[in-house]
């Protein structure tokens, strides 16, 4: 399997969640529903991994550089991640990585953002999932996987998931809408070895399916922020609708 190439690697020490980030938790505005009892535990630093290496075969072009409200989709996702409480962010590029890098504009100037190229992206999504985790170099005890094609996701939702994970004893946390699993997903380090053993194009779904007792589903009232872009027509569902904080 090809090893990822580091493009950008300015680093700094993790800081406590929620400090000086300018982001607010979705718990404060009722974006998600209550239900699961939360148990306080030591709050681990959480990193974000943006999966942005795919070939967009159904879109008819590279969907990550397509614009939504005049902003490239991948830039929207990266801006949202940077506005959240994620303490480091790795963007895994692959297909047409130069174009995707250009669509990010000046964002790589933020010292929390690192980009890696997954040369083996044709082997399936699992290769990018692994490349992102390897880039973290075991610095973080939990990682959130974000899809590069969810442009209406908000920093508030990310922080709500972080909050839920950090106050639970579970090692997996994901959003749900009407009992359907959505992205992004947080994995604790307990599952890092399982992630590094993945193959093919299934991503980490099999890990969640195999460990339901260790997964926390956070129910949200609205589906819109979790919609992704697979085909060109999907942009019509997202145009003109603002983010949900």
C-alpha positions in Angstrom: 0.0 0.0 0.0 1.3 3.5 -0.8 2.3 5.6 2.1 0.9 9.1 2.3 3.1 12.1 1.3 3.1 15.0 3.8 2.3 18.3 2.1 1.8 20.6 5.1 2.8 19.9 8.6 2.9 22.9 10.9 2.2 21.7 14.3 1.4 23.0 17.8 0.6 21.4 21.1 -3.0 20.5 21.7 -5.1 22.9 23.8 -8.1 22.1 25.9 -11.4 21.7 24.0 -13.4 24.8 23.5 -10.8 27.4 24.4 -10.4 30.4 22.2 -12.0 28.6 19.2 -15.0 30.9 18.6 -17.2 27.8 18.1 -20.3 26.9 20.2 -21.6 23.5 21.0 -24.9 22.4 19.4 -26.0 21.4 22.9 -26.6 25.1 23.5 -29.1 25.6 20.8 -31.1 22.3 20.8 -29.7 21.0 17.6 -29.6 17.4 18.8 -32.0 15.4 20.9 -31.4 14.1 24.4 -31.7 10.5 25.3 -28.4 8.8 26.2 -27.1 9.2 29.7 -23.7 10.9 29.6 -20.8 10.0 32.0 -18.1 12.6 32.7 -14.6 11.4 31.9 -11.2 13.0 31.2 -11.6 15.0 28.0 -9.1 13.7 25.3 -7.9 16.0 22.6 -9.7 15.2 19.3 -8.3 15.6 15.8 -10.3 15.8 12.5 -9.5 13.8 9.4 -11.2 15.1 6.2 -11.5 12.4 3.5 -11.0 14.2 0.2 -9.3 11.7 -2.1 -12.1 10.1 -4.0 -12.7 10.2 -7.8 -16.3 11.5 -7.7 -17.3 9.0 -10.4 -21.0 9.7 -10.2 -20.6 13.5 -10.2 -19.2 14.0 -13.7 -16.2 15.9 -12.5 -14.4 16.6 -9.2 -17.2 17.4 -6.8 -14.9 18.7 -4.2 -13.9 21.7 -6.3 -17.5 22.4 -7.4 -19.0 25.5 -5.8 -21.9 25.9 -3.5 -22.9 29.5 -3.0 -19.6 30.5 -4.8 -17.4 28.5 -2.4 -15.7 25.2 -3.3 -17.3 22.3 -1.4 -13.9 21.2 0.1 -13.2 24.7 1.3 -16.5 24.8 3.1 -15.8 21.6 4.9 -12.3 22.7 5.9 -13.5 26.1 7.1 -16.1 24.4 9.2 -13.6 22.0 10.7 -11.2 24.9 11.5 -14.0 26.9 13.2 -14.8 23.9 15.5 -13.1 22.6 18.6 -11.0 20.1 16.6 -7.4 20.6 17.7 -5.7 19.4 14.6 -7.1 18.6 11.1 -5.6 16.4 8.5 -7.0 16.6 4.9 -6.4 13.5 2.9 -6.1 14.3 -0.8 -5.7 11.9 -3.7 -7.6 12.2 -7.0 -6.7 15.5 -8.7 -5.0 16.6 -5.5 -3.5 19.8 -7.1 -7.0 21.1 -7.9 -8.3 20.2 -4.5 -5.3 21.9 -2.9 -6.0 25.0 -5.0 -9.7 25.0 -3.9 -8.6 25.3 -0.3 -7.1 28.7 -1.1 -5.2 30.2 1.9 -6.5 27.7 4.5 -3.2 25.7 4.7 -1.8 28.8 6.3 -3.6 27.8 9.5 -1.2 25.9 11.6 -3.8 23.4 12.7 -4.3 22.1 9.1 -2.1 19.5 7.5 -2.5 17.9 4.1 -1.4 14.5 3.0 -1.6 12.9 -0.4 -2.8 9.3 -0.5 -1.2 7.8 -3.6 -3.2 4.6 -3.2 -6.6 6.3 -3.3 -7.7 4.0 -6.1 -7.6 1.1 -3.6 -10.7 2.5 -1.9 -11.8 4.7 0.9 -10.1 2.6 3.5 -6.7 3.7 2.2 -7.6 7.3 2.9 -9.0 6.4 6.3 -5.7 4.8 7.2 -3.5 7.5 5.7 -5.3 10.1 7.8 -4.8 8.2 11.0 -1.2 7.5 10.3 -0.6 11.2 9.8 -1.7 11.9 13.3 1.3 9.9 14.6 -0.6 8.7 17.7 -0.7 12.3 19.1 -4.5 12.1 19.7 -6.6 9.7 21.6 -9.6 10.2 19.4 -10.2 11.2 15.8 -13.3 12.4 13.9 -13.7 11.4 10.3 -15.3 14.1 8.2 -16.5 13.6 4.6 -15.1 16.2 2.1 -18.5 16.4 0.4 -20.8 17.5 3.3 -20.7 21.3 2.8 -23.6 22.1 5.1 -22.1 20.6 8.2 -21.6 23.2 10.9 -19.0 23.8 13.6 -21.8 23.6 16.1 -22.7 20.1 15.1 -19.0 19.0 15.2 -18.7 20.5 18.7 -21.9 18.9 19.8 -20.5 15.5 18.8 -17.2 16.2 20.5 -19.1 17.2 23.7 -21.2 14.0 23.6 -18.2 11.8 23.0 -16.1 13.4 25.8 -18.9 13.0 28.3 -19.6 9.3 27.4 -17.8 6.1 28.1 -18.3 5.0 24.5 -15.5 4.8 22.0 -17.5 5.6 18.9 -19.8 8.5 18.4 -21.9 9.5 15.4 -24.9 11.6 14.5 -28.2 10.0 13.5 -31.4 11.2 11.8 -34.5 9.1 12.2 -32.4 6.2 13.4 -30.1 6.3 10.4 -26.4 6.7 10.9 -24.7 9.8 9.5 -21.3 11.3 9.2 -19.0 12.5 10.8 -17.9 9.8 13.1 -15.5 9.9 16.1 -13.4 6.9 17.0 -11.4 6.5 20.2 -7.9 5.1 20.1 -9.3 1.7 21.2 -10.2 1.2 17.5 -7.1 2.6 15.9 -5.6 -0.9 15.3 -8.9 -2.0 13.6 -8.9 1.1 11.4 -5.3 0.5 10.3 -6.3 -3.1 9.3 -9.1 -1.9 7.0 -9.2 -2.8 3.3 -11.3 -2.0 0.3 -13.9 0.7 -0.2 -16.1 0.2 2.9 -14.4 2.8 5.1 -14.9 2.2 8.8 -18.6 1.1 8.7 -17.7 -2.5 9.5 -16.1 -1.4 12.8 -19.2 0.4 13.9 -21.4 -2.5 12.9 -19.3 -4.9 14.9 -19.3 -2.8 18.0 -22.8 -1.5 18.6 -22.4 -1.7 22.4 -19.5 0.8 22.3 -21.2 3.3 19.9 -23.1 6.4 20.9 -25.7 7.7 18.5 -26.5 11.4 18.8 -30.0 12.0 17.4 -30.5 15.2 15.4 -33.8 16.8 14.5 -32.7 17.9 11.0 -31.2 16.0 8.1 -30.0 18.9 6.0 -26.6 19.4 7.6 -25.6 15.8 6.9 -26.5 15.7 3.2 -23.6 14.9 1.0 -22.9 15.4 -2.7 -22.7 12.3 -4.9 -24.3 13.6 -8.1 -24.5 17.0 -9.7 -28.2 17.2 -9.0 -27.5 17.0 -5.2 -26.2 20.5 -5.3 -29.8 21.7 -6.1 -30.9 20.4 -2.7 -28.2 22.4 -1.0 -28.2 25.7 -2.9 -29.6 28.6 -1.0 -30.0 26.9 2.3 -27.8 28.2 5.1 -25.8 26.2 7.6 -27.4 24.9 10.7 -25.3 26.0 13.7 
